[in-house]
Every structure is written in structure tokens, then in C-alpha cells.
């Protein structure tokens, strides 16, 4: 059985290993593939954040820049224009760690000062030379994700993987070393294999079935399959809302295969799915 481990944020310690954690997604963007335009109003965003916590979210991940395939980037000023009012309103209303989904050090620095505790960087600190220093000085947690290319190009280039998990593990090991060299403590790092980021549909499925390969990194593993396109390819569901059932299957498999935390849109449903999958995992391990 995998031992528990501590993940430290800017404000607290989180213990992984007792049960799977749920990270609720809050997009304050006009163009997210799943819920663009729904939570642009700060008050509506805060209400949704509170609802996710009530439904069982252990953490929240707030993003102001879409990272869907083919998306264009936006400026740090535009990100902060969307994030700042939400962060100012959220401060006294919830008591779970807030992660900010950004690749920009300027955005990370400003939102950490407003109470964020974790930076979810899909470039794994490669997108901004200042990011590691900003995270380190704030003593924040960081999520390092595997991705080839950028959101705009990631599904257009070379998508063949002679050794899929070997590449992902090697990449994440290298980025963990880079983070530590940049001043970020080992126990403030989490890893994400990057479901849907520069992978074909079958690759995403193979990753979820092979999460055990990430155990040697000795860091909590986050998996984010929620409502993604590969689920639609497998189920025939064209809309993101129609992929909730397929998402439940991917969450269950991810937990059974060793994920510590899942990043999802539909918190209430996925809380139950994750808890049941974890109970099955524990029962299976007790028999070995």
C-alpha cells in the first residue's frame, strides 16, 4: 500500500493517502471548452465556489485563461482583471486551499498575495523564468504538468510516444529537480501527467491505466480528465455536459490505479465516485 505523504501550501499541510481529494474547477473565462461565460461575474463565481465546497471539494482551482486545444493566450493584465475581484470576494467565504491555474509569474505573485496557496502551472515552470522564484518566496505549493508544445499547438504536432509513461516520468522527474533547484521544497510539489495535453485519445486512456508508473516520483498525483474530448470520442457524447458519465468512469479508474487527487467540474457526483473507487481500492489491497 502506498504510504501517505504531506503536501505543503502557502498556508497549511495537506495529507494525501487517507482518501482521494477532489479539486473543483472554477473557470472565469469566456471561452472554456466546458463552462465558458458561466462564471465571469465575480459574485456568480464565488457562489459556485461555495457550492463546490459544500458538495465536497477539498481544493479549488481557479483559471482565467482557457487552455483548451487551439486556444490563444491572453495577457497577465487580462488574467488579473478576471481573477482579482473573485479572489477578493472569496477570502472570507471559504476555507479550502485555492489553486491558481496560470503560467505567468505576475499572475501567480498577485494572486498568492490575495490568498491563493498553490500554483497550477501547465508548463511545469517552463513558461516564465520568474515562476519558480515567485512560488518559492511565497512558500506556495506547485503542480507540475506534462505537456508537449502549448495549448495552441499541442494537438497539432508530433503525438507519437515510443514510450509514453517513460517520457512522462522522465519529464516530471526533471521538472521536480528544476523546481527544487529554483528553491521550491520537495514537499510543496505535486505532479500531473497531463490528460488531454498533447496526447491522443488512446494515450489518455493508457495514462490512467498506468498511473502506478508515477509512484517512484514520490509526490501526490493529480489527474484531470473531466469532460474532456477523448471521453466524447469513446462515448459518442458531443457536448461537455453529456460527458459526465464518462468522466465518472475515468475518475473511478484513476483512483483505482493510484491517483491522489482528481480535478473535476461536477463535484457532488465525483465525490461519491471517488470515495467508492477508493473503498474498492482499499478492499483490494487488504486482500493482497
Secondary structure, 3 states (H helix, E strand, C coil): CCCCEEEECCCCEEEECCCCEEEEEEECCCCCCCCCCCCCCHHHHHHHHHHHHHCCCCEEEEECCCCCCCCCCCCHHHHHHHHHHHHHHHCCCCCCEEEEECCCHHHHHHHHHCCCCEEEECCCCCCCCCHHHHHHHHCCEEEEECCCCCCCCCCCCCCCCCCHHHHHHHHHHHHHHHHHHCCCCHHHEEEECCCCCCCCHHHHHHHHHCHHHHHHHCCCEEECCCCCHHHHHHHCCCCCHHHHHHHHHHHHHHHHCCCCEEEECCHHHHHHHHHHHHHHHHHHHHCC
